């Protein structure tokens, strides 16, 4: 049986584009670098939002909304932050258009005194509010989150992975002590890790970023890193301990128990629509997308096999009662999301649409199923037996009462296990010299490469820059130092000095 | 007992500001005209979003996300649309900042070839996608919605009511026939009407806007209008039939049954964070906000009366088990939202915080309640008996099993009834001449004025402009022609010609 996509994973970048297009997730727009997120793609984002929002609230955070325009002077306050973001921001300079010489253009008389920056992230504008809101230690901790769009100008955009405008959540918190802020930073990293693994079925390695990969203005940056099916790493979420850097730049102070004024310690953390790119590159196969049931906008799709014949009525009625019964079931603490596909296209076309879109269970109902009280289903995670599509027939009652919920849980688990096995099998330890690195990453760029886990002496400043430059010759970066570390270390691969930490090096998105 | 606010409704504009501030809903920001929506205000928006989103999906619409930047040339395509919006848009002209002469500023080398407009609304950018997506009549109707931030430059901003940046949903649909598009426009108006009345407990009059108040580029605009407690009208939602105007400007065409190409008929409709301003001005009283339970982020708040004494432990345990039991109840199809207020401030201060914020039921638990198995509660909708606060004691079990859910439904209903009675009592019919209009709207601006329902001949063009100018002398506008019309009409108040329609005239936000 022909594959649903005409491009397989051996041409990974092309395959990715084909999946995004054929699964109807998103498309490029006439605005350079900004995408249109289509209903099926946005439906995935809504599931992500709902479940992650629940977890962010369960850890004590409240949602707010802050202006998306940031006065230029705010950005200028924190020097490192300027350095990190100044290069890629959209700048509003006028507040009116005017027809001049028959051409619509910015009205010179409506030039802003101070240009406004479209938020690339909101530390500065939220910090300004924190400075007003926080007076005493009784106002701390202050735990805030917002769901918003942000803009970072992208010269080489890719749908979901790197777009000029993207959607995300950004958490911002202020604390009385460094210890509490560090604890918060790590707690939210753990929220991201468990969300990625339990909900997105995307195994990750949580750890600390090296100094040269920190968020501009952060003391420490932590990340979760996921392995895509081409072996490259995807930074899927970050959590930053900002120390008192932003608090000092913005005067975020509180009266301590003794009556004196202290600067707050702050944190920030975020994940974005990039996660959807991660899901696609983790679970997609040669037939298109495979969605973990926990985030599939529709977990079960029912396709009636209609033939413009009298028995169509019976088939439709059978499908409707099936959909109604399935919609009353619960899985992952929510009602099962089920759809009866009534589009006026051929049923074979519907099947392949849902295969490409990655609906976890696709049910096809023909006159014989309806007459015999059966259903025929396909599991998207194990769609084929060799080249043949695997269709499974089962009694209607059995499917509703025993199978449906169990299958969804099984698919969620099997997608995770498959990805976890790939991650574990492709992090290679034991390489101790540069020649070993070169050999591991030799060969064509198209070839699958995993990650190396190596020991280093954690050089800083100029020494780290040297390491970074050397890695760049092989298109490599340090992903993070995993949270789980051994007790003893091999000598540093770069400097030969005693090792103090293990890090992951990889090619990355 | 002293009121919770220091300003009463006789000074309405000041009172509104005080409620927004003291209920901790929102505040102004350092960005001119843009507000910060604080957790309690954003919590209300989340409830609005959740319930309205459910209704928008139930009527067959799917959510998407489109770029917030719109190329200037897109705006220029639809002449009326340009005219209507060109005056108030934020314009992005550069994509990079640079340090020049020690000052951070837009990099002249990063000037955009074509300026980008921050969306004031998305007809043009969504229409561009529609033109790509729609090929044949089988692609119709196309029913899309998005939740987004939009920007319209405001010179006289007011929190929630008129802000430079605001949050909203915008529906955009395309249809094969005019009849279907008109039906969609009316259907969504009805969704807004029932949402406003059933969920926000805010009675409205649905009807059609006069020609001079139409959305730029629309054939017909419909609105729901609500009466605030100062008698002014608030346009709370709009639904537009756009005919083929945008389709022609953007080439949104489909192949009809006969194989020829037809332009689509399109619609758009939206409500925004302005609704929150409407809720405040509909339900607030001299003690602050009163929130309809259906949108209160917390429907029941439990305040433990702690005294730093040994019995505190017992009081707390009693409160915790109460909160747990209440949280298992359901109202309006969802779990009851209940909070145990453990902030480290005095319990009297907590009480007044929740009164000002408008939590529908506030429960106070002291040692005597805990020992006796009772609870003491206040209903926010009927807080006082004269000047005295009404506290009601009832057995814990009775409250949980019989009272709580019933009370929340009762409060929702009583807030609606109160507002509905005010609306009905303050729409005056029977005025037939201009002198009657002048007399009705005479007196100080601070005085409560209702609306007039008058008959007119529906003049158009220059004749309508004359009517409009005359109304402006009294600061009046035509709100809409209510959907419910009588069979016969008095002569036109303005022209003396035979009347064809009744319209509402009022002062408005």
Interface residues (C-beta under 8 A of the other chain):
Chain A: X27 X29 X30 X31 X34 X35 X36 X37 X38 X39 X42 X43 X45 X46 X62 X63 X64 X65 X66 X67 X68 X69 X70 X71 X72 X74 X75 X76 X82 X86 X87 X88 X89 X90 X91 X92 X93 X94 X95 X96 X97 X98 X99 X104 X105 X106 X115 X116 X117 X118 X125 X128 X129 X132 X138 X144 X148 X149 X153 X164 X165 X167 X344 X345
Chain B: X27 X29 X30 X31 X34 X35 X36 X37 X38 X39 X42 X43 X45 X46 X62 X63 X64 X65 X66 X67 X68 X69 X70 X71 X72 X74 X75 X76 X82 X86 X87 X88 X89 X90 X91 X92 X93 X94 X95 X96 X97 X98 X99 X104 X105 X106 X115 X116 X117 X118 X125 X128 X129 X132 X138 X144 X148 X149 X153 X164 X165 X167 X344 X345
